[in-house]
Amino acid sequence: MENVLECSNLTKRYGKKVALDNLNLTLPKGRIVGLLGPNGAGKTTLMKLIVSLLRDYRGSITVCGRRPGLDTKKIVSYLPDREFLYPWMTIEECISFFRNSFADFQLDMAYAMIEELGLDPKEKVKNLSKGMQERVSISLVFARKAKLYVLDEPLAAVDPSTRDKIMRIILDHFDPESSILLSTHLIHDVESLFTDIAIVNEGRVQLYGGIGELQRDYGMPIEEIFKQLVG
Ligand SMILES: Nc1ncnc2c1ncn2[C@@H]1O[C@H](COP(=O)(O)OP(=O)(O)OP(=O)(O)O)[C@@H](O)[C@H]1O
């Protein structure tokens, strides 16, 4: 069975700084993986390489067997760690923009999520709070029927009840033919979403495993395992 993502001996340097150091990570389909790691561990760098925003690396990355590039942009849905909506657009203009940009975009699903998250499609992005913009971004990214969703800290700005709502939407709409890689520092709040955890530290995957398996092996919650490993 072809894996959704394979990173093998992946090394990325920024000048002399080694951000990723022979990192290995394999994601079969049907996984929702929490990418955890302290500040500067290399999470964003890894995600940017997967979505081909960064290109100069050693080792190999494949998404459904293909090297990141124009071809994989069609099957990877990416939410960056910064605002990525045009402020002058209304929500419905953002939806049209996504629809025109991605063949796999599901219009009905986007509108359903926008409604479920209590947003007015006629509202302009610049008039929305940070948490509201995050709701729009997540709706747009999940309205694509992608093979891999790469989400860089998507739940940082939303309030706890919206976070729960978004997590439910993700779980309800999750297609087991795809996988999700989601970075977060909110380990305790978000761990119920994950099937697996990857802990990155100093540019390597220090620990990877299924949630239940890790909790059983270590006999403690994921957040405690994380604290013990990364100090
Ligand atoms: N453009 C850049 N130029 C130079 N160094 C960089 C650049 N981007 C990241 N780095 C360095 O690479 C390392 C990994 O950074 P990265 O942003 O991938 O970490 P992260 O795990 O996403 O951190 P955080 O949790 O704080 O978002 C850090 O030491 C960082 O300083």
The ligand as an SDF file (V2000), in Angstrom:
LIG
                    3D

 31 33  0  0  0  0  0  0  0  0999 V2000
   14.1690   31.3960    7.3300 N   0  0  0  0  0  0  0  0  0  0  0  0
   14.9750   30.9340    8.2870 C   0  0  0  0  0  0  0  0  0  0  0  0
   16.2810   31.3110    8.3210 N   0  0  0  0  0  0  0  0  0  0  0  0
   17.1210   30.8390    9.2610 C   0  0  0  0  0  0  0  0  0  0  0  0
   16.7690   29.9610   10.2340 N   0  0  0  0  0  0  0  0  0  0  0  0
   15.4840   29.5580   10.2430 C   0  0  0  0  0  0  0  0  0  0  0  0
   14.5280   30.0150    9.2850 C   0  0  0  0  0  0  0  0  0  0  0  0
   13.3330   29.4400    9.5610 N   0  0  0  0  0  0  0  0  0  0  0  0
   13.5310   28.6570   10.6330 C   0  0  0  0  0  0  0  0  0  0  0  0
   14.8240   28.7300   11.0560 N   0  0  0  0  0  0  0  0  0  0  0  0
   15.4190   27.9940   12.1750 C   0  0  0  0  0  0  0  0  0  0  0  0
   15.1860   26.6100   11.9620 O   0  0  0  0  0  0  0  0  0  0  0  0
   14.8510   25.9700   13.1910 C   0  0  0  0  0  0  0  0  0  0  0  0
   13.4820   25.2910   13.0500 C   0  0  0  0  0  0  0  0  0  0  0  0
   12.4950   26.3160   12.9390 O   0  0  0  0  0  0  0  0  0  0  0  0
   10.9590   25.9660   12.7020 P   0  0  0  0  0  0  0  0  0  0  0  0
   10.2590   27.2530   12.4480 O   0  0  0  0  0  0  0  0  0  0  0  0
   10.8600   24.9040   11.7000 O   0  0  0  0  0  0  0  0  0  0  0  0
   10.5580   25.3800   14.1440 O   0  0  0  0  0  0  0  0  0  0  0  0
    9.1250   25.0520   14.7700 P   0  0  0  0  0  0  0  0  0  0  0  0
    9.2310   23.6960   15.3640 O   0  0  0  0  0  0  0  0  0  0  0  0
    8.0720   25.2570   13.7570 O   0  0  0  0  0  0  0  0  0  0  0  0
    9.0300   26.1310   15.9260 O   0  0  0  0  0  0  0  0  0  0  0  0
    7.7410   26.8460   16.6370 P   0  0  0  0  0  0  0  0  0  0  0  0
    7.0880   25.8000   17.4950 O   0  0  0  0  0  0  0  0  0  0  0  0
    8.3890   27.9270   17.4420 O   0  0  0  0  0  0  0  0  0  0  0  0
    6.8480   27.3840   15.5430 O   0  0  0  0  0  0  0  0  0  0  0  0
   14.9150   27.0420   14.2690 C   0  0  0  0  0  0  0  0  0  0  0  0
   16.1880   26.9950   14.8810 O   0  0  0  0  0  0  0  0  0  0  0  0
   14.7550   28.3320   13.4920 C   0  0  0  0  0  0  0  0  0  0  0  0
   15.4380   29.3920   14.1290 O   0  0  0  0  0  0  0  0  0  0  0  0
  1  2  1  0
  2  3  1  0
  2  7  2  0
  3  4  2  0
  4  5  1  0
  5  6  2  0
  6  7  1  0
  6 10  1  0
  7  8  1  0
  8  9  2  0
  9 10  1  0
 10 11  1  0
 11 12  1  0
 11 30  1  0
 12 13  1  0
 13 14  1  0
 13 28  1  0
 14 15  1  0
 15 16  1  0
 16 17  2  0
 16 18  1  0
 16 19  1  0
 19 20  1  0
 20 21  2  0
 20 22  1  0
 20 23  1  0
 23 24  1  0
 24 25  2  0
 24 26  1  0
 24 27  1  0
 28 29  1  0
 28 30  1  0
 30 31  1  0
M  END
$$$$
